[in-house]
Amino acid sequence: MYLPAEGELRFPAQALFVVPKKNFKHAHDRNRLKRRMREVYRLYKNEWYLQLGERKLLLAFIYFSRKEEDYSIIEKSIQHQLEKLLTEEKP
C-alpha cells in the first residue's frame, strides 16, 4: 500500500512493515519476518530513491502469507512491489 506524502519528508519515502499477530502468534516469528523485510528494503532503497525522482511516498509493506517464507522469496516480492510503484504512478 502507498500514499503520496503531502508534507515535507526527510527522505523520498517512509516505510512501515507489518506482520499480523493473527497469522504469527509468537513475537519472535513476527520480528524475524519484519527484520527480513526491512533488510531487503534497506538494500534496494537507494537505487529506488534515484528512480523515484521528486515524488514523496508513504509505504506500508504487509506480510499476508500464513507461512514463514525464505529471505529470497521476500526479496523478490518487495523488489517487484517497488518496481510496480515506479511504473504505476507517474507525476
C-alpha positions as a Markdown table, in Angstrom:
| # | Residue | x | y | z |
|---|---|---|---|---|
| 1 | Met | 0.0 | 0.0 | 0.0 |
| 2 | Tyr | 1.2 | 3.5 | -0.6 |
| 3 | Leu | 0.0 | 7.1 | -0.3 |
| 4 | Pro | 1.6 | 10.3 | -1.8 |
| 5 | Ala | 3.0 | 12.3 | 1.0 |
| 6 | Glu | 1.5 | 15.8 | 1.5 |
| 7 | Gly | 4.0 | 17.3 | 3.9 |
| 8 | Glu | 7.8 | 17.6 | 3.9 |
| 9 | Leu | 9.6 | 14.3 | 4.3 |
| 10 | Arg | 13.3 | 14.0 | 5.1 |
| 11 | Phe | 13.6 | 11.1 | 2.6 |
| 12 | Pro | 11.8 | 10.3 | -0.6 |
| 13 | Ala | 9.8 | 7.6 | 1.1 |
| 14 | Gln | 8.9 | 6.3 | 4.5 |
| 15 | Ala | 8.2 | 2.6 | 5.0 |
| 16 | Leu | 6.1 | 0.7 | 7.5 |
| 17 | Phe | 6.4 | -3.1 | 7.9 |
| 18 | Val | 3.5 | -5.2 | 9.3 |
| 19 | Val | 3.2 | -8.9 | 10.2 |
| 20 | Pro | -0.2 | -9.7 | 11.7 |
| 21 | Lys | -0.4 | -11.3 | 15.1 |
| 22 | Lys | -3.4 | -13.3 | 13.8 |
| 23 | Asn | -1.1 | -15.3 | 11.4 |
| 24 | Phe | 2.0 | -15.5 | 13.7 |
| 25 | Lys | 1.3 | -15.8 | 17.4 |
| 26 | His | 4.9 | -15.6 | 18.6 |
| 27 | Ala | 6.6 | -12.2 | 18.7 |
| 28 | His | 9.9 | -13.7 | 17.7 |
| 29 | Asp | 8.4 | -15.0 | 14.4 |
| 30 | Arg | 6.8 | -11.6 | 13.6 |
| 31 | Asn | 10.1 | -9.8 | 14.4 |
| 32 | Arg | 12.1 | -12.2 | 12.2 |
| 33 | Leu | 9.9 | -11.5 | 9.2 |
| 34 | Lys | 9.8 | -7.8 | 9.8 |
| 35 | Arg | 13.6 | -7.8 | 10.1 |
| 36 | Arg | 13.9 | -9.7 | 6.7 |
| 37 | Met | 11.5 | -7.2 | 5.1 |
| 38 | Arg | 13.4 | -4.2 | 6.5 |
| 39 | Glu | 16.7 | -5.6 | 5.3 |
| 40 | Val | 15.5 | -6.1 | 1.7 |
| 41 | Tyr | 14.1 | -2.5 | 1.7 |
| 42 | Arg | 17.4 | -1.2 | 3.1 |
| 43 | Leu | 19.4 | -2.9 | 0.4 |
| 44 | Tyr | 17.3 | -1.6 | -2.6 |
| 45 | Lys | 16.0 | 1.8 | -1.4 |
| 46 | Asn | 19.0 | 3.9 | -2.6 |
| 47 | Glu | 18.6 | 2.7 | -6.2 |
| 48 | Trp | 14.8 | 3.1 | -5.9 |
| 49 | Tyr | 15.1 | 6.6 | -4.5 |
| 50 | Leu | 17.0 | 7.7 | -7.5 |
| 51 | Gln | 14.4 | 6.4 | -9.9 |
| 52 | Leu | 11.6 | 7.9 | -7.8 |
| 53 | Gly | 12.6 | 11.4 | -8.6 |
| 54 | Glu | 10.9 | 14.2 | -6.8 |
| 55 | Arg | 7.9 | 12.1 | -5.6 |
| 56 | Lys | 7.4 | 11.6 | -1.9 |
| 57 | Leu | 5.6 | 8.4 | -0.7 |
| 58 | Leu | 4.4 | 6.7 | 2.4 |
| 59 | Leu | 4.7 | 2.9 | 2.1 |
| 60 | Ala | 3.2 | 0.0 | 4.0 |
| 61 | Phe | 4.5 | -3.5 | 3.5 |
| 62 | Ile | 2.1 | -6.0 | 4.9 |
| 63 | Tyr | 3.0 | -9.7 | 5.1 |
| 64 | Phe | -0.1 | -11.7 | 4.1 |
| 65 | Ser | 1.3 | -15.2 | 3.9 |
| 66 | Arg | 0.4 | -17.6 | 6.6 |
| 67 | Lys | 3.7 | -19.4 | 6.5 |
| 68 | Glu | 7.2 | -18.1 | 7.0 |
| 69 | Glu | 8.9 | -17.6 | 3.6 |
| 70 | Asp | 12.6 | -17.7 | 2.8 |
| 71 | Tyr | 14.5 | -14.5 | 2.5 |
| 72 | Ser | 14.8 | -14.9 | -1.3 |
| 73 | Ile | 11.0 | -15.0 | -1.7 |
| 74 | Ile | 10.5 | -11.9 | 0.4 |
| 75 | Glu | 13.3 | -10.2 | -1.5 |
| 76 | Lys | 11.7 | -10.9 | -4.9 |
| 77 | Ser | 8.3 | -9.8 | -3.6 |
| 78 | Ile | 9.5 | -6.5 | -2.3 |
| 79 | Gln | 11.6 | -5.8 | -5.4 |
| 80 | His | 8.5 | -6.5 | -7.5 |
| 81 | Gln | 6.4 | -4.1 | -5.5 |
| 82 | Leu | 9.0 | -1.3 | -5.7 |
| 83 | Glu | 9.3 | -1.7 | -9.4 |
| 84 | Lys | 5.5 | -1.8 | -9.7 |
| 85 | Leu | 5.3 | 1.6 | -7.8 |
| 86 | Leu | 7.7 | 3.2 | -10.3 |
| 87 | Thr | 5.6 | 2.2 | -13.4 |
| 88 | Glu | 2.2 | 2.7 | -11.7 |
| 89 | Glu | 2.5 | 6.3 | -10.5 |
| 90 | Lys | 3.9 | 8.9 | -12.9 |
| 91 | Pro | 3.8 | 12.6 | -11.9 |
